[in-house]
Amino acid sequence: MNDPTPTVPPFGVVLTTLPDEAGAEALARQIVDAGLGACAQLQPIRSVYRWQGETCAEPEWRLAIKSTVPTATRRWKPSSAPATPTHCRRS
């Protein structure tokens, strides 16, 4: 039996950070231009994190990318830290 309900692709918001505004905007534009995200929002933040055994605190730029492709940033992100899907909802 076929389900007549239209299929909606999974979507979510992918969060990632970059060290500066120029890099964050460049990545946002690449993702939107390539059709990997519908929208990318940039925010200046301060992060406290563990890296190589030390606690660090740095200013960063957060990208919130609305996408059906949770791995959109892996192609361009200039860091060994992965992008993190933080809120995914499936229909």
MOCOR-V752207 format. One record per residue. N is the residue number from 0. RES is the residue in one letter. BURIAL is # if it has 9 or more other C-alpha atoms within 8 Angstrom, else .. Layout:
n	res	burial
N	RES	BURIAL
N	RES	BURIAL
This chain:
n	res	burial
0	M	.
1	N	.
2	D	.
3	P	.
4	T	.
5	P	.
6	T	.
7	V	.
8	P	.
9	P	#
10	F	#
11	G	#
12	V	#
13	V	#
14	L	#
15	T	#
16	T	#
17	L	#
18	P	#
19	D	.
20	E	#
21	A	.
22	G	#
23	A	#
24	E	#
25	A	.
26	L	#
27	A	#
28	R	#
29	Q	.
30	I	#
31	V	#
32	D	.
33	A	.
34	G	.
35	L	#
36	G	#
37	A	#
38	C	.
39	A	#
40	Q	#
41	L	#
42	Q	.
43	P	#
44	I	.
45	R	.
46	S	#
47	V	.
48	Y	.
49	R	.
50	W	.
51	Q	.
52	G	.
53	E	.
54	T	.
55	C	#
56	A	.
57	E	.
58	P	#
59	E	#
60	W	#
61	R	#
62	L	#
63	A	#
64	I	#
65	K	#
66	S	#
67	T	#
68	V	#
69	P	#
70	T	.
71	A	#
72	T	#
73	R	.
74	R	.
75	W	.
76	K	.
77	P	.
78	S	.
79	S	.
80	A	.
81	P	.
82	A	#
83	T	.
84	P	#
85	T	.
86	H	.
87	C	#
88	R	.
89	R	.
90	S	.
